Amino acid sequence: MPNVPRPMWRRVLLIVVGAALYAVGIVCFARPAGLFPGGFTGLSLLIQESCQRFLGFTPPYSLFSITLNFIAAALCFKYIGRNFAMLSMLSVAIASVLTDLIPAYAFSEDPLLCSVFGGLVNGLAISLCLRADASTGGTDFISIYLAEKSGRDAFNIILCGNMVMLSVAGLVFGWGRALYSMIFQFSTTQALHALFRRYQHRTLWIVTDRPEEVYAIIRDATHHGATLFQGTGLYKNEPRSMIYTVLSGDDIRRVVRDVRAVDPHAFINAQRTDSLTGRFYRRPQD
């Protein structure tokens, strides 16, 4: 079946669940361990704690989070899509308000455990929102923008940017908290790499006796083209057809499953593609 837009109710449901998990990650892992997760979330927590320490009052987290993300959302509204920007701001609003409302609770007092498992929860929350064609805001806005423009996974670039912000936090609040925060951010990034693969590329080599049917699956499911090679299978010295194509990482499992259904004897080799130049269809965010 061809790619079709997800129903709006499903997108909103994923956003609500993802935003709630995001808030839980802040309240139950980041705050108890004194972590700054990076991005606008970490910056908002940094400003909030700075106000508490140096000015004697604690403003709501949502005040800084929503304000900072609104600026980045304007960029996405113009260059990525209206629905993406609006749904992302919905995610930001829900997560920000819940962060202020959820009672403080610590699953562990160990900052290392909070860094690792909090980062995993954070990565899961972000991936749910990304699957709804939205984001949790902040540097996610920027990474999606860069990925759409360059066609490459930009989360590692954002990780480097977050390291700069966390270095500032280390100078102000101590290097121990900053280093644990870096572990939190690294754990988040690795979870994203595992759970969200749209901006990762995979090369498929498919040896099959049914090239027309196999290509029809690739074309209809992903809107991608392919190249057909004719060769000889040396084991039996018989003519064979081989199809070459490059797909987004999140399409591989579905395509391989459908190809197996059409040709159970197909030989399929999937390889990671680190660099890609040329025309490559990517499903739009909206």
C-alpha positions as CSV (number, residue, x, y, z in Angstrom):
1,M,0.0,0.0,0.0
2,P,1.2,3.5,-0.7
3,N,2.2,5.9,2.1
4,V,-0.8,7.8,3.4
5,P,-1.0,10.6,6.0
6,R,-1.6,9.4,9.5
7,P,-5.1,10.3,10.8
8,M,-5.0,13.4,12.9
9,W,-6.5,11.7,15.9
10,R,-3.7,9.2,15.9
11,R,-1.1,12.0,15.6
12,V,-2.6,13.9,18.5
13,L,-2.7,10.7,20.6
14,L,1.0,10.0,20.0
15,I,1.8,13.6,20.8
16,V,-0.1,13.5,24.1
17,V,1.6,10.2,25.2
18,G,5.0,11.5,24.1
19,A,4.6,14.8,25.8
20,A,3.5,13.2,29.0
21,L,6.5,10.9,28.9
22,Y,8.7,13.9,28.2
23,A,7.4,15.6,31.3
24,V,7.9,12.4,33.4
25,G,11.5,12.3,32.2
26,I,12.1,15.9,33.5
27,V,10.2,15.6,36.8
28,C,11.3,12.0,37.7
29,F,14.8,11.8,36.4
30,A,16.3,15.2,35.3
31,R,15.2,17.3,38.2
32,P,16.0,14.9,41.1
33,A,19.5,14.4,39.8
34,G,20.0,18.1,39.0
35,L,20.4,17.4,35.2
36,F,20.1,19.8,32.3
37,P,18.9,17.7,29.4
38,G,20.2,20.0,26.7
39,G,18.3,22.1,24.1
40,F,15.5,24.5,25.2
41,T,14.5,22.1,27.9
42,G,17.9,22.3,29.6
43,L,18.1,26.0,28.9
44,S,14.6,26.5,30.6
45,L,15.7,24.5,33.6
46,L,19.0,26.4,33.7
47,I,17.2,29.8,33.7
48,Q,14.6,28.5,36.3
49,E,17.3,27.3,38.7
50,S,19.4,30.5,38.1
51,C,16.4,32.6,39.1
52,Q,15.9,30.4,42.2
53,R,19.5,30.6,43.3
54,F,20.4,34.2,42.4
55,L,17.1,36.1,42.5
56,G,15.3,34.2,45.2
57,F,12.2,33.1,43.3
58,T,11.2,30.2,41.1
59,P,9.3,31.1,38.0
60,P,7.3,28.3,36.2
61,Y,9.2,26.1,33.8
62,S,6.4,26.5,31.2
63,L,7.1,30.3,31.0
64,F,10.6,29.8,29.5
65,S,9.9,26.6,27.6
66,I,6.9,27.9,25.6
67,T,8.5,31.3,24.9
68,L,11.7,29.8,23.6
69,N,10.0,27.2,21.5
70,F,7.6,29.7,20.0
71,I,10.5,31.4,18.3
72,A,11.8,28.1,16.8
73,A,8.3,27.1,15.8
74,A,8.0,30.2,13.6
75,L,11.0,28.9,11.6
76,C,9.4,25.5,11.2
77,F,6.0,27.0,10.3
78,K,7.7,28.7,7.3
79,Y,10.1,26.1,6.1
80,I,8.8,22.7,7.2
81,G,5.0,22.9,7.4
82,R,2.1,24.5,9.3
83,N,0.7,21.2,10.7
84,F,4.2,20.2,11.9
85,A,4.7,23.5,13.7
86,M,1.3,23.6,15.3
87,L,1.4,20.0,16.5
88,S,4.9,20.5,17.8
89,M,3.7,23.5,19.8
90,L,0.9,21.4,21.2
91,S,3.5,18.9,22.3
92,V,5.6,21.6,23.9
93,A,2.5,23.1,25.7
94,I,1.4,19.8,27.1
95,A,4.9,18.8,28.2
96,S,5.6,22.2,29.8
97,V,2.3,22.4,31.7
98,L,2.7,18.8,32.9
99,T,6.2,19.5,34.1
100,D,4.8,22.2,36.4
101,L,1.9,20.1,37.5
102,I,3.3,16.6,38.1
103,P,4.3,16.1,41.7
104,A,8.0,15.7,42.3
105,Y,9.1,12.0,42.4
106,A,12.5,10.4,42.1
107,F,12.9,6.8,40.9
108,S,16.5,6.9,42.0
109,E,18.9,9.1,43.8
110,D,21.8,7.8,41.7
111,P,22.6,10.5,39.1
112,L,24.1,7.9,36.8
113,L,21.0,5.8,36.7
114,C,18.9,9.0,36.3
115,S,21.1,10.0,33.4
116,V,20.9,6.7,31.5
117,F,17.3,5.8,32.1
118,G,16.1,9.3,32.0
119,G,17.7,9.7,28.6
120,L,16.1,6.6,27.4
121,V,12.6,7.8,28.5
122,N,13.4,11.2,26.9
123,G,14.4,9.5,23.6
124,L,11.2,7.4,23.6
125,A,9.1,10.5,24.2
126,I,10.8,12.4,21.4
127,S,10.5,9.4,18.9
128,L,6.7,9.1,19.6
129,C,6.2,12.8,18.7
130,L,8.4,12.4,15.6
131,R,6.4,9.4,14.5
132,A,3.3,11.7,14.7
133,D,5.2,14.1,12.3
134,A,5.7,16.6,15.1
135,S,8.5,17.2,17.7
136,T,9.0,18.0,21.3
137,G,10.3,21.4,20.2
138,G,13.6,23.2,21.0
139,T,16.6,21.8,19.2
140,D,14.4,19.1,17.7
141,F,12.9,21.9,15.6
142,I,16.4,22.8,14.4
143,S,17.5,19.2,13.8
144,I,14.4,18.5,11.7
145,Y,15.0,21.7,9.7
146,L,18.6,20.7,9.1
147,A,17.6,17.1,8.2
148,E,14.9,18.3,5.8
149,K,17.4,20.6,4.1
150,S,20.4,18.3,4.0
151,G,18.7,14.9,3.9
152,R,21.0,13.7,6.7
153,D,20.4,12.6,10.3
154,A,21.2,15.9,12.2
155,F,20.8,14.7,15.8
156,N,24.6,14.3,16.3
157,I,25.0,17.9,15.2
158,I,22.5,18.9,17.8
159,L,24.3,16.8,20.4
160,C,27.5,18.8,19.8
161,G,25.5,22.1,20.2
162,N,24.0,20.8,23.5
163,M,27.5,20.1,24.7
164,V,28.3,23.8,24.5
165,M,25.2,24.7,26.5
166,L,26.0,22.1,29.1
167,S,29.6,23.4,29.4
168,V,28.1,26.8,30.4
169,A,26.0,25.0,33.0
170,G,29.1,23.3,34.3
171,L,30.8,26.6,34.8
172,V,27.9,27.9,36.8
173,F,26.6,24.9,38.7
174,G,29.5,22.4,38.7
175,W,31.1,20.0,36.3
176,G,29.6,16.9,37.9
177,R,26.1,17.9,37.0
178,A,27.1,18.9,33.5
179,L,28.9,15.7,32.8
180,Y,26.0,13.6,34.0
181,S,23.8,15.8,31.8
182,M,26.0,14.9,28.8
183,I,25.4,11.2,29.6
184,F,21.6,12.0,29.7
185,Q,21.8,13.7,26.3
186,F,23.9,10.9,24.8
187,S,21.5,8.3,26.0
188,T,18.6,10.3,24.4
189,T,20.5,10.5,21.1
190,Q,21.2,6.8,21.0
191,A,17.5,6.0,21.8
192,L,16.5,8.2,18.9
193,H,18.9,6.5,16.5
194,A,17.3,3.1,17.4
195,L,13.7,4.2,17.5
196,F,13.4,6.8,14.7
197,R,15.0,6.1,11.4
198,R,13.4,8.4,8.8
199,Y,16.6,10.3,8.2
200,Q,18.7,7.2,8.0
201,H,19.2,5.6,4.7
202,R,19.4,1.9,3.8
203,T,20.5,0.3,0.5
204,L,18.6,-2.7,-0.7
205,W,20.0,-5.4,-3.0
206,I,17.3,-7.8,-4.0
207,V,18.0,-10.9,-6.1
208,T,14.7,-12.2,-7.3
209,D,12.9,-14.1,-10.1
210,R,10.0,-11.6,-9.9
211,P,11.6,-8.2,-10.5
212,E,8.4,-6.5,-11.8
213,E,6.3,-7.5,-8.8
214,V,9.1,-6.6,-6.4
215,Y,9.6,-3.2,-7.9
216,A,5.8,-2.6,-7.8
217,I,6.1,-3.0,-4.0
218,I,8.9,-0.5,-3.7
219,R,7.2,2.0,-6.0
220,D,3.8,1.8,-4.4
221,A,5.0,1.6,-0.8
222,T,7.7,4.3,-0.8
223,H,7.4,6.2,-4.1
224,H,11.1,5.4,-4.7
225,G,12.7,4.3,-8.0
226,A,15.1,1.4,-8.5
227,T,17.6,0.0,-10.9
228,L,17.4,-3.5,-12.4
229,F,20.6,-5.6,-13.1
230,Q,20.6,-8.8,-15.1
231,G,23.1,-11.4,-14.1
232,T,23.8,-15.1,-13.7
233,G,23.4,-17.1,-10.5
234,L,26.7,-19.0,-10.3
235,Y,25.5,-21.7,-7.9
236,K,23.0,-23.1,-10.5
237,N,24.3,-21.1,-13.5
238,E,20.8,-19.6,-14.1
239,P,19.8,-16.1,-15.2
240,R,18.9,-13.9,-12.2
241,S,17.6,-10.3,-11.7
242,M,18.8,-8.0,-9.1
243,I,17.1,-4.8,-8.0
244,Y,19.1,-1.9,-6.4
245,T,17.3,0.9,-4.4
246,V,17.9,3.2,-1.5
247,L,15.1,3.7,1.1
248,S,14.5,5.6,4.3
249,G,15.3,3.5,7.4
250,D,11.7,3.4,8.6
251,D,10.6,1.8,5.3
252,I,12.9,-1.2,5.3
253,R,11.0,-3.6,7.5
254,R,7.7,-3.1,5.7
255,V,9.3,-3.4,2.2
256,V,11.3,-6.6,3.1
257,R,8.1,-8.2,4.6
258,D,6.1,-7.5,1.4
259,V,8.9,-8.7,-0.9
260,R,9.1,-11.9,1.1
261,A,5.3,-12.4,0.6
262,V,5.7,-12.0,-3.1
263,D,8.9,-14.0,-3.5
264,P,9.8,-16.2,-0.5
265,H,13.0,-17.2,-2.2
266,A,14.3,-13.7,-2.8
267,F,17.8,-12.9,-1.5
268,I,17.8,-9.5,0.2
269,N,20.9,-7.6,1.4
270,A,20.2,-4.4,3.4
271,Q,23.2,-2.1,4.0
272,R,23.6,1.2,5.9
273,T,24.2,4.2,3.6
274,D,26.2,7.0,5.3
275,S,26.2,9.4,2.4
276,L,23.7,10.0,-0.4
277,T,23.7,12.5,-3.3
278,G,21.0,12.9,-5.9
279,R,17.2,12.8,-6.0
280,F,15.7,11.1,-3.1
281,Y,12.0,11.1,-2.3
282,R,11.1,11.9,1.3
283,R,7.5,11.9,2.5
284,P,6.6,15.5,3.5
285,Q,5.9,16.3,7.2
286,D,2.4,17.7,6.4
